[in-house]
Amino acid sequence: MAERYLADDAATEALGEALAQVTPPGGTWLLRGELGAGKTTWTRGFLRGLGGDPDEVASPTYAVLHRYGLPAGRLFHLDLYRPGPEGAWSLGLEETIGPEDRLVVEWAGQGGPWPTDWVAELLLVPEGEGRRAEWTLPGGSIGR
């Protein structure tokens, strides 16, 4: 597991951008943290790191799912707060997400219809004026 203190939103976005660089096509990130912990902020940086427009990112709490175009593939941004951790199964993701796409899931359970076995986890916890990030990558590798 890797850990980093993020002083502000810019640092949170920078971490998302950096971790996008180690996420292969078909990769999934499961984001954990309370409301307002910075999950959508991290996703903004993640999208930038994949070559997408970070200004497009909005919290998917009410829409449940957003799709963002990338130079190669798409980023699917899913929020399971309202439908619950098993709600991903009702969306037909396994039929929608292609091999070049990536998936970010807020409020995810452990299992889901993720596109590949490459599933990473990120926990964001408010700490002081910023937040603490802890993450694990598949296979025990650590992205810094």
Backbone as CSV, one residue per row, in Angstrom:
resi,resn,N_x,N_y,N_z,CA_x,CA_y,CA_z,C_x,C_y,C_z
1,MET,0.849,-1.177,0.000,0.000,0.000,0.000,0.891,1.235,0.000
2,ALA,0.485,2.230,-0.764,1.169,3.519,-0.780,0.294,4.530,-0.058
3,GLU,0.913,5.563,0.457,0.183,6.577,1.207,0.808,7.941,0.929
4,ARG,-0.036,8.962,0.902,0.455,10.325,0.695,-0.525,11.313,1.319
5,TYR,0.028,12.371,1.930,-0.804,13.470,2.412,-1.007,14.435,1.259
6,LEU,-2.244,14.840,1.033,-2.600,15.765,-0.042,-3.098,17.055,0.599
7,ALA,-2.337,18.118,0.456,-2.619,19.367,1.155,-3.861,20.083,0.645
8,ASP,-4.206,19.855,-0.639,-5.323,20.606,-1.227,-5.860,19.877,-2.465
9,ASP,-6.829,20.518,-3.135,-7.421,19.903,-4.324,-6.401,19.727,-5.439
10,ALA,-5.473,20.678,-5.582,-4.456,20.564,-6.635,-3.594,19.321,-6.419
11,ALA,-3.235,19.034,-5.184,-2.442,17.835,-4.882,-3.257,16.575,-5.129
12,THR,-4.552,16.632,-4.846,-5.432,15.487,-5.075,-5.538,15.207,-6.572
13,GLU,-5.714,16.266,-7.362,-5.770,16.102,-8.818,-4.438,15.581,-9.347
14,ALA,-3.329,16.069,-8.808,-2.008,15.624,-9.264,-1.815,14.133,-9.008
15,LEU,-2.304,13.638,-7.870,-2.212,12.206,-7.599,-3.047,11.426,-8.603
16,GLY,-4.258,11.897,-8.892,-5.098,11.236,-9.893,-4.407,11.187,-11.245
17,GLU,-3.778,12.291,-11.619,-3.069,12.355,-12.901,-1.916,11.355,-12.927
18,ALA,-1.164,11.280,-11.835,-0.032,10.349,-11.767,-0.500,8.893,-11.818
19,LEU,-1.564,8.574,-11.101,-2.034,7.188,-11.076,-2.688,6.783,-12.395
20,ALA,-3.173,7.754,-13.157,-3.691,7.442,-14.495,-2.588,6.853,-15.368
21,GLN,-1.359,7.300,-15.149,-0.226,6.843,-15.960,0.095,5.364,-15.757
22,VAL,-0.305,4.807,-14.626,-0.016,3.393,-14.354,-1.246,2.507,-14.538
23,THR,-2.338,3.099,-15.024,-3.588,2.358,-15.191,-3.717,1.902,-16.643
24,PRO,-3.714,0.597,-16.869,-3.803,0.099,-18.245,-5.225,0.204,-18.797
25,PRO,-5.392,0.117,-20.114,-6.735,0.007,-20.677,-7.459,-1.151,-20.000
26,GLY,-8.722,-0.939,-19.670,-9.503,-1.949,-18.958,-9.357,-1.866,-17.457
27,GLY,-8.494,-0.966,-16.971,-8.264,-0.841,-15.539,-9.424,-0.183,-14.814
28,THR,-9.610,-0.585,-13.563,-10.689,-0.071,-12.713,-10.104,0.453,-11.408
29,TRP,-10.598,1.597,-10.957,-10.271,2.154,-9.633,-11.532,2.161,-8.791
30,LEU,-11.448,1.582,-7.601,-12.541,1.619,-6.629,-12.187,2.703,-5.615
31,LEU,-12.975,3.765,-5.564,-12.708,4.903,-4.693,-13.550,4.814,-3.435
32,ARG,-12.891,5.007,-2.302,-13.579,4.964,-1.014,-13.297,6.256,-0.267
33,GLY,-14.246,6.660,0.540,-14.114,7.884,1.322,-15.487,8.489,1.533
34,GLU,-15.615,9.241,2.606,-16.901,9.853,2.925,-17.267,10.925,1.903
35,LEU,-18.508,11.424,1.992,-18.929,12.533,1.145,-17.956,13.691,1.329
36,GLY,-17.528,14.289,0.241,-16.627,15.429,0.301,-15.172,15.078,0.540
37,ALA,-14.817,13.789,0.479,-13.432,13.377,0.752,-12.481,13.697,-0.399
38,GLY,-13.013,13.939,-1.603,-12.161,14.285,-2.738,-12.166,13.282,-3.876
39,LYS,-13.129,12.365,-3.883,-13.179,11.331,-4.920,-13.352,11.923,-6.317
40,THR,-14.263,12.862,-6.461,-14.491,13.477,-7.765,-13.315,14.377,-8.148
41,THR,-12.700,15.040,-7.172,-11.514,15.857,-7.437,-10.386,14.975,-7.970
42,TRP,-10.164,13.825,-7.337,-9.152,12.881,-7.805,-9.453,12.440,-9.237
43,THR,-10.740,12.182,-9.528,-11.150,11.737,-10.856,-10.859,12.804,-11.901
44,ARG,-10.995,14.066,-11.543,-10.675,15.165,-12.461,-9.202,15.054,-12.907
45,GLY,-8.307,14.844,-11.955,-6.900,14.677,-12.291,-6.645,13.399,-13.079
46,PHE,-7.353,12.335,-12.723,-7.216,11.057,-13.423,-7.572,11.230,-14.897
47,LEU,-8.676,11.916,-15.168,-9.092,12.154,-16.549,-8.033,12.974,-17.289
48,ARG,-7.493,13.999,-16.649,-6.431,14.801,-17.270,-5.242,13.909,-17.619
49,GLY,-4.871,13.020,-16.700,-3.743,12.124,-16.932,-3.944,11.174,-18.094
50,LEU,-5.188,10.924,-18.458,-5.502,10.057,-19.597,-5.689,10.848,-20.885
51,GLY,-5.525,12.176,-20.816,-5.666,13.007,-22.010,-7.050,13.565,-22.223
52,GLY,-7.938,13.430,-21.225,-9.293,13.964,-21.328,-9.380,15.372,-20.756
53,ASP,-10.555,15.968,-20.848,-10.794,17.330,-20.376,-11.293,17.294,-18.934
54,PRO,-10.472,17.695,-17.961,-10.888,17.614,-16.556,-12.067,18.523,-16.221
55,ASP,-12.314,19.557,-17.032,-13.440,20.446,-16.772,-14.784,19.763,-17.005
56,GLU,-14.780,18.623,-17.674,-16.022,17.881,-17.908,-16.479,17.108,-16.681
57,VAL,-15.571,16.857,-15.755,-15.879,15.974,-14.623,-16.855,16.636,-13.659
58,ALA,-17.909,15.914,-13.366,-18.894,16.331,-12.368,-19.197,15.122,-11.504
59,SER,-19.627,15.361,-10.299,-19.986,14.244,-9.432,-21.138,13.470,-10.070
60,PRO,-21.001,12.159,-10.184,-22.081,11.380,-10.791,-23.133,10.911,-9.795
61,THR,-23.195,11.515,-8.610,-24.117,11.039,-7.589,-25.553,10.940,-8.095
62,TYR,-26.028,11.945,-8.812,-27.421,11.912,-9.267,-27.576,11.291,-10.641
63,ALA,-26.547,11.384,-11.470,-26.613,10.783,-12.804,-26.205,9.308,-12.759
64,VAL,-25.521,8.876,-11.721,-24.999,7.533,-11.483,-23.787,7.229,-12.376
65,LEU,-23.838,7.580,-13.667,-22.746,7.239,-14.566,-22.479,8.375,-15.548
66,HIS,-21.197,8.760,-15.652,-20.753,9.715,-16.676,-19.749,9.006,-17.568
67,ARG,-19.713,9.410,-18.834,-18.733,8.895,-19.791,-17.942,10.075,-20.334
68,TYR,-16.616,9.924,-20.357,-15.744,10.978,-20.865,-14.883,10.399,-21.973
69,GLY,-14.792,11.122,-23.096,-13.970,10.683,-24.209,-12.494,10.886,-23.926
70,LEU,-11.684,9.956,-24.420,-10.227,10.007,-24.282,-9.611,9.867,-25.667
71,PRO,-8.341,10.202,-25.820,-7.693,9.962,-27.110,-7.789,8.494,-27.539
72,ALA,-7.748,7.586,-26.563,-7.940,6.157,-26.831,-8.933,5.630,-25.802
73,GLY,-10.120,5.294,-26.243,-11.139,4.755,-25.341,-11.911,5.837,-24.613
74,ARG,-12.549,5.421,-23.522,-13.371,6.320,-22.709,-13.091,6.066,-21.235
75,LEU,-13.449,7.037,-20.412,-13.444,6.858,-18.963,-14.888,6.825,-18.508
76,PHE,-15.259,5.761,-17.816,-16.574,5.645,-17.208,-16.409,5.994,-15.735
77,HIS,-17.229,6.929,-15.248,-17.170,7.408,-13.860,-18.514,7.066,-13.233
78,LEU,-18.497,6.118,-12.336,-19.708,5.535,-11.769,-19.791,5.852,-10.286
79,ASP,-20.973,6.200,-9.818,-21.197,6.481,-8.399,-22.312,5.565,-7.903
80,LEU,-21.970,4.678,-6.968,-22.947,3.709,-6.460,-23.534,4.109,-5.112
81,TYR,-23.412,5.400,-4.740,-23.951,5.859,-3.464,-25.457,5.608,-3.383
82,ARG,-26.197,6.000,-4.401,-27.651,5.834,-4.385,-28.093,4.407,-4.703
83,PRO,-27.560,3.762,-5.766,-28.029,2.399,-6.060,-27.442,1.329,-5.139
84,GLY,-26.385,1.644,-4.382,-25.761,0.670,-3.492,-24.635,-0.073,-4.178
85,PRO,-23.768,-0.736,-3.402,-22.577,-1.375,-3.946,-22.846,-2.423,-5.022
86,GLU,-24.007,-3.058,-4.980,-24.317,-4.069,-5.997,-24.996,-3.459,-7.222
87,GLY,-25.235,-2.145,-7.192,-25.943,-1.473,-8.280,-25.246,-1.523,-9.619
88,ALA,-23.933,-1.742,-9.626,-23.194,-1.794,-10.891,-23.703,-2.911,-11.788
89,TRP,-24.182,-3.994,-11.182,-24.645,-5.132,-11.977,-25.872,-4.798,-12.810
90,SER,-26.668,-3.823,-12.380,-27.896,-3.486,-13.103,-27.646,-2.540,-14.274
91,LEU,-26.414,-2.069,-14.445,-26.117,-1.073,-15.474,-25.650,-1.668,-16.798
92,GLY,-25.389,-2.945,-16.852,-24.913,-3.564,-18.088,-23.497,-3.150,-18.460
93,LEU,-22.675,-2.839,-17.468,-21.306,-2.392,-17.744,-20.512,-3.406,-18.544
94,GLU,-20.703,-4.666,-18.227,-19.932,-5.700,-18.913,-20.203,-5.719,-20.408
95,GLU,-21.336,-5.151,-20.831,-21.671,-5.086,-22.253,-21.325,-3.724,-22.855
96,THR,-21.033,-2.736,-22.012,-20.810,-1.363,-22.464,-19.345,-0.977,-22.533
97,ILE,-18.569,-1.426,-21.558,-17.172,-1.021,-21.450,-16.316,-1.859,-22.383
98,GLY,-15.550,-1.166,-23.240,-14.686,-1.851,-24.194,-13.287,-2.055,-23.643
99,PRO,-12.447,-2.771,-24.375,-11.102,-3.096,-23.899,-10.187,-1.881,-23.734
100,GLU,-10.464,-0.764,-24.397,-9.641,0.442,-24.278,-10.148,1.397,-23.199
101,ASP,-11.302,1.083,-22.631,-11.922,1.970,-21.642,-11.359,1.736,-20.247
102,ARG,-11.534,2.740,-19.393,-11.168,2.633,-17.981,-12.388,2.995,-17.153
103,LEU,-12.397,2.534,-15.898,-13.558,2.710,-15.032,-13.109,3.225,-13.672
104,VAL,-13.800,4.264,-13.168,-13.615,4.767,-11.808,-14.957,4.606,-11.111
105,VAL,-14.965,3.955,-9.947,-16.213,3.659,-9.248,-16.163,4.235,-7.837
106,GLU,-17.059,5.162,-7.553,-17.210,5.692,-6.199,-18.240,4.854,-5.460
107,TRP,-17.996,4.610,-4.162,-18.901,3.854,-3.289,-19.079,2.411,-3.763
108,ALA,-18.022,1.806,-4.264,-18.102,0.449,-4.803,-18.058,-0.594,-3.691
109,GLY,-18.644,-1.731,-3.985,-18.466,-2.905,-3.140,-17.181,-3.600,-3.584
110,GLN,-16.936,-4.779,-3.081,-15.711,-5.498,-3.444,-15.783,-6.074,-4.852
111,GLY,-16.905,-6.669,-5.191,-17.028,-7.305,-6.493,-17.876,-6.476,-7.425
112,GLY,-17.721,-6.722,-8.690,-18.532,-5.996,-9.652,-18.240,-6.486,-11.051
113,PRO,-18.964,-5.984,-11.996,-18.722,-6.345,-13.393,-17.594,-5.500,-13.965
114,TRP,-16.403,-5.585,-13.356,-15.289,-4.765,-13.799,-14.720,-5.345,-15.096
115,PRO,-14.215,-4.492,-15.995,-13.830,-4.958,-17.328,-12.652,-5.933,-17.364
116,THR,-11.733,-5.842,-16.399,-10.585,-6.755,-16.356,-10.279,-7.080,-14.896
117,ASP,-9.263,-7.887,-14.691,-8.825,-8.207,-13.328,-7.945,-7.111,-12.737
118,TRP,-7.594,-6.088,-13.529,-6.766,-4.990,-13.019,-7.690,-4.044,-12.242
119,VAL,-7.748,-4.222,-10.927,-8.618,-3.419,-10.064,-7.774,-2.854,-8.930
120,ALA,-7.696,-1.526,-8.864,-6.946,-0.828,-7.831,-7.929,-0.173,-6.868
121,GLU,-7.453,0.119,-5.660,-8.317,0.762,-4.669,-7.649,2.004,-4.121
122,LEU,-8.473,3.031,-3.877,-8.010,4.297,-3.314,-8.938,4.691,-2.175
123,LEU,-8.342,5.037,-1.033,-9.094,5.544,0.114,-8.656,6.984,0.344
124,LEU,-9.621,7.891,0.450,-9.356,9.295,0.763,-10.011,9.625,2.098
125,VAL,-9.202,10.154,3.030,-9.684,10.464,4.375,-9.313,11.901,4.713
126,PRO,-10.305,12.751,5.064,-9.970,14.123,5.468,-8.982,14.112,6.634
127,GLU,-7.991,14.989,6.555,-6.979,15.079,7.603,-6.485,16.524,7.652
128,GLY,-6.769,17.199,8.750,-6.380,18.606,8.875,-7.044,19.434,7.783
129,GLU,-6.257,20.250,7.116,-6.777,21.082,6.022,-6.851,20.320,4.702
130,GLY,-6.253,19.140,4.639,-6.209,18.371,3.402,-6.832,17.001,3.572
131,ARG,-6.176,16.012,2.979,-6.671,14.637,3.047,-5.499,13.679,2.918
132,ARG,-5.700,12.482,3.425,-4.715,11.420,3.299,-5.227,10.449,2.251
133,ALA,-4.341,10.051,1.353,-4.677,9.074,0.321,-3.891,7.797,0.576
134,GLU,-4.572,6.668,0.490,-3.943,5.353,0.577,-4.426,4.563,-0.626
135,TRP,-3.496,3.906,-1.326,-3.917,3.155,-2.491,-3.099,1.884,-2.658
136,THR,-3.733,0.932,-3.320,-3.083,-0.322,-3.677,-3.368,-0.600,-5.142
137,LEU,-2.362,-1.154,-5.797,-2.489,-1.543,-7.192,-2.502,-3.069,-7.253
138,PRO,-3.056,-3.631,-8.298,-3.081,-5.102,-8.430,-1.665,-5.676,-8.456
139,GLY,-1.530,-6.851,-7.927,-0.242,-7.535,-7.968,0.789,-6.988,-7.010
140,GLY,0.355,-6.159,-6.075,1.277,-5.633,-5.068,2.158,-4.491,-5.553
141,SER,1.996,-4.051,-6.808,2.816,-2.930,-7.283,2.301,-1.630,-6.679
142,ILE,3.186,-0.672,-6.525,2.817,0.595,-5.903,3.148,1.725,-6.867
143,GLY,2.145,2.537,-7.208,2.390,3.720,-8.036,2.693,4.893,-7.140
144,ARG,3.746,5.604,-7.399,4.111,6.751,-6.570,3.878,7.990,-7.368
